[in-house]
Amino acid sequence: MTPAIYRKRAFWLLVGAGICLAWGWRYLPLLFDPPALIASFDALGPWKVPVFLAVHILATVFGVPGTVLVLIGGACLGSGGDHFGL
C-alpha cells in the first residue's frame, strides 16, 4: 500500500518542478550573458524560433525580466528581411 503523499497532486507538481529546475539550472547564467545567449540561439538553426518562444514564456512565468530577451530576440531573429520579421 502506498503512502497518501504519493497520491497527492501537489507532491507530483513539486517533483516535476524540481526536476525541471535541476535540468535548467545550468542554463540560468545564459539569461544574464547576452553574447552567449545569442550564440546558443544561433546554434539551434531552424529550432531557434520555437525555443525562443518557450524560453520567453518560461521567463515570463518565473518573473525573469523580459527586456534582455526581447533585445536578444531582435538580434537573433532579425526585424525584417526574413520570414520571421514583421
C-alpha positions as CSV (number, residue, x, y, z in Angstrom):
1,M,0.0,0.0,0.0
2,T,1.4,3.4,-1.0
3,P,1.6,6.3,1.4
4,A,-1.0,9.1,0.9
5,I,1.6,11.6,0.0
6,Y,2.3,9.9,-3.3
7,R,-1.3,10.2,-4.3
8,K,-1.5,14.0,-3.9
9,R,-1.3,16.2,-7.0
10,A,0.8,18.9,-5.2
11,F,3.5,16.3,-4.5
12,W,3.9,15.4,-8.1
13,L,3.8,19.0,-9.2
14,L,6.7,19.8,-6.8
15,V,8.6,16.7,-8.0
16,G,8.1,17.9,-11.7
17,A,9.1,21.4,-10.8
18,G,12.2,20.2,-9.0
19,I,13.3,18.1,-12.0
20,C,12.8,21.0,-14.4
21,L,14.8,23.3,-12.1
22,A,17.6,20.8,-11.7
23,W,17.8,20.3,-15.5
24,G,17.6,24.1,-16.3
25,W,19.8,25.3,-13.5
26,R,22.9,25.1,-15.8
27,Y,21.3,27.3,-18.4
28,L,20.3,30.1,-15.9
29,P,23.6,32.1,-16.4
30,L,22.7,32.4,-20.2
31,L,19.9,34.8,-19.3
32,F,22.4,37.3,-18.0
33,D,25.1,36.9,-20.7
34,P,23.6,38.2,-23.9
35,P,26.5,37.2,-26.3
36,A,26.4,33.6,-25.0
37,L,22.6,33.5,-25.4
38,I,22.8,34.8,-29.0
39,A,25.4,32.2,-29.8
40,S,23.4,29.4,-28.3
41,F,20.3,30.5,-30.2
42,D,22.2,30.8,-33.5
43,A,23.4,27.2,-33.0
44,L,19.8,25.9,-32.9
45,G,19.3,26.5,-36.6
46,P,15.6,26.3,-37.6
47,W,14.6,25.5,-34.0
48,K,15.6,28.9,-32.6
49,V,12.1,30.5,-33.0
50,P,10.2,27.8,-31.1
51,V,12.9,27.6,-28.5
52,F,13.0,31.4,-28.1
53,L,9.2,31.5,-27.6
54,A,9.4,28.7,-25.0
55,V,12.2,30.5,-23.1
56,H,10.4,33.8,-23.3
57,I,7.2,32.2,-21.9
58,L,9.1,30.4,-19.1
59,A,10.9,33.6,-18.2
60,T,7.6,35.5,-18.0
61,V,6.1,32.8,-15.8
62,F,9.0,32.7,-13.4
63,G,9.3,36.5,-13.2
64,V,12.6,37.0,-15.1
65,P,12.7,40.5,-16.7
66,G,12.0,40.2,-20.4
67,T,13.9,43.2,-21.7
68,V,17.1,41.3,-22.3
69,L,15.2,38.5,-24.0
70,V,13.4,41.0,-26.3
71,L,16.7,42.6,-27.3
72,I,18.3,39.3,-27.9
73,G,15.2,38.1,-29.9
74,G,15.7,41.1,-32.2
75,A,19.4,40.4,-32.6
76,C,18.9,36.7,-33.2
77,L,15.7,36.6,-35.3
78,G,16.0,40.0,-37.0
79,S,13.4,42.6,-37.5
80,G,12.8,42.3,-41.2
81,G,14.1,40.8,-44.4
82,D,13.3,37.2,-43.5
83,H,10.1,35.4,-42.9
84,F,10.3,35.8,-39.1
85,G,10.3,39.6,-39.2
86,L,7.1,41.6,-39.0
